């Protein structure tokens, strides 16, 4: 017989929990500022613990470089100014449904 147990972490629920985050559905990048302490296991985009993603630090550095490069060369335009709340698709990762970004050269 199979005695294994599958354990799944509800990352979407934990990362949007009012128990851990003030106004969890509001986009607030300041909550990740270096002076703000984040409780362990309340935000884990690369999972956590001993089996976390080995590419975590590389991915974060790559994302920062990409954003900095785009910020220096382009202006980010809002192609949907009339939409206040985006619909979300939840699969293995979450992403907005049918949303595109528009850039203008500086």
N, C-alpha and C positions, 0 to 999 in steps of 0.2 A: 504494500500500500504506500501511497505518497503522503508523507508527513510534512512536506514543505509548506511554508506560509508565505504568501506574497504580501509585502507591505508597500503601500504607495503613499507618498507624501503629497497632500493636497496643496501644492505650492501656490496655486492661484488663490486659494482661500486664506492661507497664512499671510501672503503678501498683500492681501486686501482686508485684513482683519482690523476692526476698530480697537480690539484689545491691544494690538501692537503699534498701530499707526493712527495719528490724528488725521481725520479726513482722508481715508485711504484711497479714495477714487479720484482725488484731486492731484494733478500733476504738480509736484513740488520738488524740483531737483535740490533745493537747499537742505532737504532732510538727509541727503548723502554728503553734505559738506564735511570736511575733515574734523571740524570741531564738534559735530553731532555724533554721539555714540549710538550705534545700532546694536540692539540686542542680538546675540548669536542665534542663528536659525530662524530669524524673522524675515530675512531677505537672502535668498540663496539662488541667484540666477544660474550658477554653475554647480548646484547642489552644495553639500557641505560635508565636513568630516573627513575621514581618511580616504574615502573613495571619490572625492571631488574631482572635477575636470582637471586633467593635467595641463591643459592649454589655457586655463583661466587667466593667468597673468599676461600671457601673450595676447589673448583675445581682447583684454581690457586695454592694453597698450595700443594695439592695432586700431581699436575703435576710437580711442582718444586722438590718435594721429590723423585718422580719416576725418573726424569731426573738425579738428583744428584746421586741416587743409581746406575742407569745404568752406569753413567759416571765413578763412582768409581770402578765398577766391570768388565766392558766390554770396548772393543775398537769397535767403530762404523765403519763398513766397507761399502764402496760404491759398491753395487752389479751391478751398471749400469754406469761404468766410461765413457762409450762412449755416453751416453745420456746427452745432455746439457740442454734441455728444456723438462719438463714433461707435459704430457697431463692431463688436469684437468676435473673432473666430478663435476658438480654443481647441487646439489639437495637442501635440506634444509641447508646443510653445504657443503663446498667445500673440495675436497680431490683429491690427485693425482690418476690417473687411473693406475691400475695394477703395483703398486710400493710396494716393500717389503724392509725391512731393514735387514741387516745381522750384527750379533754381534759376536765378538771373545772374549773368556775369556782372561783376563789379566794375 
